Structure formats: structure tokens, C-alpha cells
């Protein structure tokens, strides 16, 4: 997930403005990217006047150069050191195919003479107006004008990089659906054709095939032994028998095979109750470990949660998980216990997870539930998000919250944390009336604005504002 980001640079020019300022803008932008840890590509400055884009011919030249470097950049930064020429800009970038950040320089008090005045504040509107007319998506961030060599622009770069990761990672995405929808949960139904319209390809696997493959593996298979060793280092398996460890490792090996063979970016797994009845294990810790190494893994065949988990993992470059809206926290109307049996990655927990037996399965079928990963979720700022498919559309929400240090009694089963959500009761009503499920995806950090920009400006999702 820790992918280096590369941006293609483009610079605006306009004949009657002080074009010399374009040269200094190039140096500023290159330094800003280096300071932020990003790479760049830029067309030779000698190919156009001052190295900027003004005329249609210069725009077409830049577009040709961009096409020649397709695949080498994650986004384009269009820098406007002066009032931009809109015709050259649209010719240059109308087929960029990646997110475009519009950056305009501020004017400085005391440097408003003709030699130094930029007018980029105004020129930015000229460009964004024409891009809107051409239906070319672009990103504008606060403030309207910003110098590249400022901390505020570094914030813009971090947000833009996250937007690029989400857009580029989601517009072509493979999700593995392992098993049919759990019979009791109509809440996780989804429209596979709707997902495909948004570039999300679903590969479906019958759970019986997975079980067959698991039973063919031997305990001394090298892949199984390696997976068991990895699991023993990952979580506390001290109370798990060798037989159960072997079975869990075999399931993980088969899932890894699906991921590799079908180039899956995420999976959703039918996790009950056939695995418990036939294989006599519960696969929670397998999903936990997948999420911890950056492979989005949702339980209960919740494909929609897998979408938002994947998007937040791309945005934050951190593991994500899916949790139940599970319990009120006393009388506090802005706090909720978010819980699941064990797909939470260790990196989101206060300590290494402990592998136990699923108390719900043990109650009705003793010996069938080994594999839950119990623990507590660490305090952190988070984003909550989920989506649904409806009438051929993907409809998504996101909001921001935080896990607190509030304690949950030791006897509480599973992996859980107390989450504080501002104005939570109104949000619960909006989620209920909006037809959203009993799950929510969570990711580290506040990234609602990043998700909204990626989902609505570039990916075409429908947005529901619950705040």
C-alpha cells in the first residue's frame, strides 16, 4: 500500500502577464514535491514559452507528451503562477485520465505592480469554468490561492495524493466473493452489474470449492506450515489446538491462492455457518491477518463494506475493518460500541489479538467456533463509511468520529471499541431511513472530504450526507 506518488506538472502562461514568473513556479513546485516525498515528471521547459502552456498548439504539445508518459503519473498538478489561458489548459488536460489539482498563486501586498501582479485568483475561475463546460473533472482545495512553499500546500498535496490513490485504485478493482450471501442476511445483498458499471469487477467462488481445496491440503504442506508460523507470530494462539491451527492455515492458504490467481484487491467471505459445521473453525483471524497486511477482507459476504474498506485503505495507506453498529454505551447518546467477532487487524487493536472460540457457535455446537480474534480497538481518530447498490447506482456515506479510551467490560465477547460520533442520534436516523446496513467500515484518520471528492468528482458515486 505504501506506493510512491508521482505527479505530472503543468504550468499556465498568458501573453500579457509577466511570464517570467512561470520559471520560478517550476522551481517552487519541484521543491514542494521533494519536501513532501513525492516524485514528478515535467515537460522540457524549453519546448514552450517560459515552459508554460498558453496557446492551443502548446496545449496539444503537452497533451501529446502526457500521452507518451501514460502510466507514469498518478495525477496532474496544474499550476497557475499567473492568470491562465483557458484554451491552452483544456487542450492540454482534457484527456489526462487522472485527477487534476488546480493550484493558483496568491498575490502579495507590496508586489502588486505590473511586473509582479499575478491575477491567478481570477484566472483560476477562468480555467475551472471551461473545464466544467467540457465535463473534465478536477480538484480544487482550500485556500483558493496558495503558495507551493507553504505548509498549507503540503496539506493540499497529502489530500490530493490520497484522492489519486482512491480514484486510481477503485476505477479498476477486483473483489472476490467467496460463498453465497449468508441466508439470514438480506441486508448485505448487492447488485453485481451496478458495481461493474463503476469499474468494480466481482469474481465469485463457491464455498464448496474452498472446502474441497482445504481438505486436499496436508498438514505438512510447506505453504500450510509457513502460514501456521505466520499466524502464531501474528496473534496469541496459545489456547488453540494443532488441529485447529492447521485447518485455519489451510483456509488461509486457499484464500491466498484465490487472491493471487485472480488478482483480487479485496474479498468478502461467507464466514458462517458452513465453515463451523464442516471445517469446525471460525475464520475471523484469517480476515484479521489479511486486513493487517493491506488486503481488504470483509466478513458475512458484505461486498459493499469491502468497497468502502478498500477506498479508505487506499486513502489512509492503513488497514481498515468492518464492524457492527452493536451496542449503546450507557446513557451517552453520542457513543456506541462498534464490534465484530474478529476481522479487526492487530494494528487497530490496543494489543495483539487472542484467538478464542466463538461463544455464539460454542453455545449451540461445542467445538465448532475456534478462530475468533478477540481484543479491544485502540483510541484513534477514524472515518466511518459504507455504501449500497440501488437502482444501478452505488450510494455512499462517510462521516468522522473517534474511538475513545472508555472501557468495555472484560466479559464482552469479540473485538470492540467505544466510538464517539458527534450528533450520533440524528446520524442513526439518517442511516436507518437511507436503508444502510448494520455494518460500517472504519479507517484511521479523518478523510471524509478526500472520500467525497474521489467518489463524487471522479468515480460517479451518489453521495448521502449524514452530517
NORMOSUL-V636817 format. One record per pair of residues at least 24 apart in sequence whose ideal C-beta (glycine too) atoms are under 8 Angstrom apart, sorted by the first residue. I is the first residue (numbers start at 1). GAP is how many residues later the second one is. If there is no record, write none. Layout:
I,GAP  I,GAP
This chain:
1,293  1,312  1,313  1,316  1,317  2,315  3,162  4,33  4,34  4,35  5,33  5,34  5,69  5,70  5,156  5,159  5,160  6,32  6,33  6,34  6,35  6,66  6,67  6,68  7,26  7,31  7,32  7,33  7,34  7,66  7,67  7,68  7,69  7,70  7,94  8,32  8,33  8,34  8,58  8,61  8,64  8,65  8,67  8,68  8,69  8,88  9,31  9,32  9,33  9,67  9,68  9,70  10,33  10,43  10,52  10,66  10,67  10,68  10,69  10,79  10,82  10,83  11,39  11,40  11,41  11,42  11,67  11,68  11,69  11,70  12,40  12,41  12,42  12,66  12,67  12,68  12,69  12,70  12,71  12,72  12,73  12,76  12,77  12,108  12,111  12,115  13,35  13,36  13,37  13,39  13,40  13,41  13,45  13,69  13,71  13,72  13,75  14,40  14,68  14,69  14,70  14,71  14,109  15,39  15,70  17,65  17,66  17,101  17,102  18,64  18,96  18,97  18,98  18,99  18,100  19,30  19,31  19,33  19,63  20,30  21,60  21,61  21,84  21,95  21,97  22,28  22,29  22,30  22,59  22,60  23,27  23,28  24,57  25,54  25,56  25,80  25,123  26,25  28,119  28,120  28,121  29,48  29,50  29,119  31,117  31,118  32,116  32,117  32,121  32,122  32,125  33,124  35,119  36,118  36,121  36,122  38,119  38,123  41,28  41,31  41,32  52,29  53,32  53,35  53,36  53,39  54,31  54,34  55,30  55,32  55,33  56,31  56,32  56,35  58,30  58,33  58,34  59,28  59,29  59,30  59,31  59,32  59,33  59,34  60,31  60,32  62,29  62,30  62,31  63,28  63,29  63,30  63,31  63,32  66,26  66,27  66,29  66,30  67,28  70,27  73,25  74,24  74,25  74,87  74,90  74,91  74,94  75,24  75,25  75,26  75,85  75,86  75,88  75,89  76,24  76,25  77,24  77,26  77,83  78,24  78,25  78,49  78,60  79,24  79,25  79,26  79,69  80,24  80,25  80,40  80,43  80,44  80,47  81,24  81,37  81,39  82,36  82,37  82,38  82,41  83,35  83,36  83,37  83,39  83,40  83,43  84,36  84,39  84,40  84,42  84,43  86,40  86,41  86,43  86,44  87,43  89,38  89,41  89,42  90,37  90,40  90,41  90,44  90,46  93,38  93,43  94,40  94,42  96,40  98,66  98,69  98,70  99,38  99,39  99,40  99,61  99,64  99,65  99,68  99,355  99,358  99,359  100,31  100,36  100,37  100,38  100,39  101,37  101,38  101,40  101,55  101,59  102,25  102,26  102,36  102,37  102,38  103,43  103,45  103,50  103,53  104,40  104,41  104,42  105,40  105,41  105,42  106,39  106,40  106,41  107,38  120,25  121,24  137,320  137,321  138,319  139,24  139,314  139,318  159,290  159,291  159,294  162,152  162,153  162,154  162,285  162,288  162,292  163,152  163,287  163,290  163,291  163,295  165,149  165,150  165,152  166,145  166,148  166,149  166,284  166,285  166,288  166,289  166,293  167,287  167,291  167,292  169,96  169,141  169,142  169,145  170,28  170,29  170,30  170,137  170,140  170,141  170,144  170,284  170,289  171,27  171,28  171,287  171,288  172,27  172,29  173,26  173,27  173,28  173,92  173,93  173,134  173,137  174,27  174,28  174,29  174,88  174,89  174,90  174,91  174,92  175,25  175,26  175,27  175,28  175,89  175,90  175,91  175,92  175,93  175,128  175,131  175,132  175,135  176,26  176,27  176,28  176,29  176,82  176,83  176,86  176,88  176,90  176,91  176,92  177,25  177,26  177,27  177,28  177,90  177,91  177,124  177,126  178,27  178,29  178,32  178,77  178,80  178,89  178,90  178,91  178,92  178,123  179,26  179,27  179,28  179,31  179,90  179,91  179,95  179,122  180,26  180,27  180,90  180,121  181,89  181,120  182,88  182,89  182,90  182,118  182,119  185,115  185,116  187,250  187,251  187,252  188,112  188,113  188,114  188,115  188,116  188,117  188,249  188,251  190,113  190,114  190,198  190,199  191,198  191,199  191,201  193,199  194,195  194,196  194,198  194,199  194,200  195,108  195,112  195,194  195,199  197,195  198,196  198,261  198,262  198,263  199,260  200,107  202,101  203,55  203,59  203,61  205,53  207,63  207,67  207,68  210,41  210,44  210,45  210,48  211,63  211,64  211,67  211,68  213,41  213,44  214,33  214,36  214,37  214,40  214,65  217,33  217,36  217,37  219,27  221,29  221,32  223,30  223,33  224,25  224,26  224,29  225,24  227,25  227,26  227,29  230,59  231,54  231,58  234,51  234,55  234,58  234,112  234,118  235,50  235,53  235,54  235,111  235,117  235,118  235,119  235,120  235,138  236,116  236,117  236,118  236,119  237,118  239,115  239,116  239,117  240,115  240,130  241,129  244,36  244,37  244,126  244,127  247,32  247,33  247,34  248,33  248,35  248,37  248,38  248,122  248,123  251,24  251,28  251,30  251,32  251,35  252,34  252,37  255,31  255,35  259,36  264,31  265,30  265,31  265,45  266,29  266,30  266,31  266,32  266,40  266,41  266,43  266,44  267,28  267,29  267,30  267,31  267,39  268,29  268,30  268,31  268,32  268,33  268,34  268,35  268,37  268,38  269,28  269,29  269,30  269,31  269,32  270,30  270,31  271,28  271,29  272,28  272,89  273,88  276,82  276,85  276,89  276,92  276,93  277,88  277,91  280,87  280,88  280,90  281,87  281,88  281,89  281,90  282,59  282,60  282,75  282,76  282,79  282,86  282,87  282,88  282,89  282,90  283,88  284,56  284,57  284,58  284,59  284,74  284,87  284,88  284,89  285,57  285,68  285,70  285,86  285,87  285,88  286,85  287,55  287,56  288,54  288,55  288,56  288,57  288,58  288,65  288,85  289,56  291,28  291,29  291,30  291,52  291,53  291,54  292,27  292,53  292,54  292,55  293,26  294,25  296,24  297,46  298,24  298,45  299,41  299,42  299,44  300,139  302,135  302,137  304,82  304,83  304,84  304,85  304,133  305,81  305,132  305,134  305,135  305,136  307,80  307,87  307,89  308,77  308,78  308,79  308,88  308,90  308,133  309,132  309,134  311,74  311,140  311,143  311,144  312,71  312,73  312,129  312,130  312,131  312,135  312,139  313,130  315,128  315,132  315,135  315,136  315,139  316,67  316,127  316,128  316,129  316,131  318,29  318,125  318,126  318,127  319,26  319,28  319,29  319,125  320,25  320,121  320,122  320,123  320,124  321,24  321,27  321,120  321,121  322,117  322,118  322,119  322,120  323,93  323,116  323,117  323,118  323,119  324,114  324,115  325,103  325,113  325,114  325,115  326,90  329,77  329,89  333,91  333,92  334,86  334,87  334,88  334,89  334,90  334,91  335,69  335,71  335,83  335,84  335,85  335,86  335,89  336,82  336,83  336,85  336,88  337,71  337,75  337,79  337,80  337,81  337,82  338,39  338,65  338,78  338,79  338,81  338,102  338,104  339,73  339,75  339,76  339,77  340,74  340,75  340,76  341,31  341,32  341,72  341,73  341,74  342,29  342,30  342,31  342,32  342,72  342,73  343,30  343,72  344,29  344,31  344,33  344,71  346,29  348,29  348,30  348,32  348,94  348,96  349,26  349,27  349,28  349,29  349,66  350,25  350,26  350,27  350,28  351,24  351,25  353,62  359,54  372,41  372,42  373,42  374,39  374,40  374,41  375,40  376,32  376,39  376,40  376,41  377,26  377,38  377,39  377,40  378,25  378,39  379,24  379,25  379,26  379,38  380,64  381,63  381,64  381,65  382,37  382,60  382,61  382,62  382,63  382,64  383,59  383,60  383,62  383,63  383,64  383,65  383,68  384,35  384,37  384,56  384,57  384,58  385,55  385,56  385,57  385,58  385,63  385,66  386,50  386,51  386,53  386,54  386,55  387,74  388,47  388,48  388,49  390,45  393,68  393,69  394,67  394,68  395,39  395,66  395,67  395,68  395,69  396,55  396,59  396,65  396,66  396,67  396,68  397,34  397,37  397,39  397,66  397,67  397,68  397,69  398,49  398,50  398,53  398,54  399,28  399,49  399,67  399,68  400,46  400,48  423,44  427,39  427,40  430,34  430,36  431,35  434,30  434,32
